């Protein structure tokens, strides 16, 4: 199995700052988040998927940050991304619209499950919600799904706005109801209905029980971090 060489100073800041390969764009606060979020997975044989490849630099960074990863997959709708080449054979690129069924099939053909999925794609509310519906089911139990650049949800050009009910950030805020569903008075389905309406607004088909395994939801500046666990793991349990 291919394993990347581990640098002497291999923290994420240093890897990005010293990177001389393909270009990448990651806000500093994202790097701080990822350093903490992904450190427990550094030595694991994970599978990582990033939606939004651009010039391919972030895929090279992930291959160094996760030296024992099994596969690192990037997806982008830009046909020029098909011309990208990498020295690391673990890096694969799928070209296609992330919301298309054919693209989902190509990604699952590489590997059916992922430990880390990062959405850095179109940033429009409809695309973000469609990506979550398509790809969150691929996250392994114990894995994490990250959405970048959620600040676009406040911009009308991206299908958002501060009080827009169908923005991506409004969609993820609706997950809070599902996390606490056990405390809602019996028969009150308004929170669940609200979550469903946000998906259906864009004509998106969501699999049954899409969010049943969400065990935590964290918002950071322009980011959402959704963790997946076993069904029922989010319940309070006994005292």
C-alpha positions in Angstrom: 0.0 0.0 0.0 1.3 3.5 -0.9 2.1 5.7 2.1 3.1 9.3 1.8 6.3 10.5 3.4 5.7 12.2 6.7 7.4 15.6 7.0 9.4 16.6 10.1 7.0 19.4 10.8 3.7 18.1 9.5 1.0 20.3 11.2 -1.5 21.6 8.7 -0.4 25.3 8.8 3.2 24.2 8.0 2.0 21.9 5.2 0.0 24.6 3.5 2.6 27.3 4.1 5.5 25.2 2.7 3.4 23.7 -0.2 5.0 24.2 -3.6 2.7 22.1 -5.7 -0.7 22.9 -7.1 -2.4 26.0 -5.7 -5.1 26.0 -3.1 -7.3 28.4 -1.1 -8.2 27.7 2.5 -9.1 30.4 5.1 -6.9 30.3 8.2 -9.8 29.6 10.5 -10.5 26.5 8.4 -7.0 25.2 8.9 -7.4 25.7 12.7 -10.6 23.8 12.6 -9.2 20.9 10.5 -6.1 20.6 12.7 -8.3 19.9 15.7 -11.0 18.0 13.9 -8.9 15.6 11.8 -5.9 15.0 14.2 -7.5 11.9 15.7 -7.7 10.4 12.2 -4.1 11.2 11.2 -2.8 7.7 11.5 -5.9 5.9 10.2 -6.6 4.3 6.8 -9.3 6.7 6.0 -11.2 7.6 2.8 -11.6 11.3 2.1 -13.9 13.0 -0.4 -13.6 16.7 -1.3 -16.3 18.3 -3.5 -14.7 21.2 -5.3 -11.1 20.5 -6.7 -10.2 23.8 -8.4 -6.4 23.4 -9.0 -6.0 20.3 -7.0 -3.8 21.8 -4.3 -6.0 20.8 -1.3 -5.9 17.1 -2.5 -2.1 17.2 -2.3 -2.3 18.7 1.2 -4.7 16.0 2.4 -2.5 13.3 1.0 0.3 14.6 3.2 -1.8 15.3 6.2 -3.2 11.7 6.1 -0.1 9.7 5.1 -1.9 6.3 5.7 -5.2 7.2 3.9 -6.5 4.6 1.6 -7.9 7.0 -1.0 -8.4 10.7 -1.5 -11.1 11.6 -4.0 -11.8 15.0 -5.5 -14.9 15.9 -7.5 -15.4 19.0 -9.7 -17.7 20.0 -12.6 -14.9 21.7 -14.4 -13.8 19.4 -17.3 -10.3 20.8 -17.1 -9.9 19.0 -13.7 -9.8 15.7 -15.7 -6.3 16.8 -16.9 -4.9 17.1 -13.4 -2.2 14.5 -12.6 -0.8 13.6 -9.2 2.3 11.7 -8.0 0.3 10.1 -5.2 -1.7 7.2 -6.7 -4.2 7.4 -3.9 -5.6 10.7 -5.3 -8.5 10.2 -7.7 -10.5 12.9 -9.5 -14.1 12.5 -10.6 -15.4 15.1 -13.1 -19.1 15.9 -13.0 -21.9 17.8 -11.3 -21.8 16.8 -7.7 -25.6 16.8 -7.6 -26.0 14.4 -10.5 -26.7 10.7 -9.9 -24.0 9.7 -12.4 -21.4 11.6 -10.4 -22.5 9.9 -7.2 -22.2 6.5 -8.9 -18.7 7.3 -10.1 -17.7 8.4 -6.6 -19.1 5.3 -4.9 -17.4 3.2 -7.5 -14.0 4.4 -6.0 -15.2 3.4 -2.5 -18.7 3.1 -1.1 -18.0 4.9 2.2 -16.0 7.8 3.4 -14.7 8.9 6.8 -14.4 12.6 5.8 -16.4 14.5 3.3 -15.8 18.2 2.6 -18.1 20.3 0.5 -16.1 23.1 -1.1 -18.1 23.1 -4.3 -20.5 25.6 -5.8 -21.5 27.2 -2.5 -25.1 27.9 -3.7 -27.8 26.9 -1.3 -29.4 24.4 -3.7 -26.1 22.7 -4.4 -25.1 22.5 -0.8 -28.4 20.9 0.2 -28.3 18.5 -2.7 -24.8 17.5 -1.9 -25.8 16.8 1.7 -28.7 14.7 0.6 -26.5 12.7 -1.8 -23.3 12.3 0.1 -24.1 12.3 3.9 -25.4 8.7 3.5 -21.8 7.8 2.3 -20.2 8.9 5.6 -19.2 6.0 7.8 -20.5 5.9 11.4 -18.0 8.0 13.4 -17.2 10.1 10.3 -17.6 13.8 9.7 -19.2 15.9 7.0 -18.0 19.5 6.6 -19.5 22.4 4.6 -17.2 25.3 3.8 -18.0 28.9 2.8 -21.4 29.0 4.4 -21.2 32.8 4.4 -22.5 32.5 0.9 -25.8 31.5 2.4 -26.2 35.2 3.4 -25.9 36.4 -0.3 -28.8 36.5 -2.7 -26.6 35.6 -5.7 -26.1 32.2 -4.0 -29.7 31.6 -3.2 -29.4 32.9 0.3 -30.1 35.9 2.5 -30.3 36.7 6.2 -34.0 35.8 6.5 -34.2 33.4 3.6 -36.0 30.3 4.8 -34.5 28.1 2.1 -30.8 29.1 2.5 -28.3 26.4 3.2 -27.5 27.7 6.7 -31.3 27.7 7.5 -31.3 24.1 6.3 -28.6 23.0 8.7 -30.1 25.0 11.6 -33.2 22.8 11.0 -31.1 19.8 12.0 -31.2 21.1 15.6 -34.8 19.9 15.8 -33.8 16.4 14.7 -31.0 16.3 17.3 -33.5 17.0 20.0 -36.5 15.3 18.6 -37.0 13.0 21.6 -38.0 16.0 23.7 -40.7 17.3 21.3 -44.3 16.7 22.5 -45.8 13.6 21.0 -47.2 14.0 17.5 -45.6 17.4 16.9 -44.0 17.0 13.5 -43.5 20.6 12.6 -39.7 20.5 13.0 -39.4 17.4 10.8 -41.8 18.9 8.3 -39.7 22.1 8.1 -36.6 20.1 7.5 -38.3 18.1 4.7 -39.7 21.3 3.1 -36.3 22.8 2.8 -35.1 19.8 0.8 -38.3 19.5 -1.3 -38.1 23.3 -2.2 -35.3 22.5 -4.6 -36.9 19.3 -5.9 -34.2 17.2 -4.2 -35.0 13.6 -3.4 -33.7 12.8 0.1 -33.3 9.2 1.3 -35.6 8.2 4.1 -34.0 8.8 7.5 -31.3 11.1 6.0 -30.4 12.7 9.3 -31.3 9.9 11.7 -27.6 9.3 12.5 -26.6 12.9 13.0 -25.1 13.0 16.5 -23.7 16.5 16.6 -23.8 19.8 14.7 -21.2 22.5 15.1 -21.2 26.0 13.5 -18.1 27.9 13.0 -17.5 31.1 11.0 -18.6 30.1 7.5 -18.6 26.4 8.3 -20.8 23.6 9.5 -19.5 20.3 10.9 -21.9 17.4 11.1 -20.8 14.2 12.8 -22.4 10.8 12.1 -22.9 8.1 14.6 -25.0 5.0 15.3 -28.8 5.5 15.1 -30.0 6.3 18.6 -26.5 7.5 19.8 -27.8 11.1 20.1 -30.5 10.0 22.7 -29.9 11.1 26.3 -30.2 7.6 27.6 -30.4 6.9 31.3 -28.9 8.8 34.3 
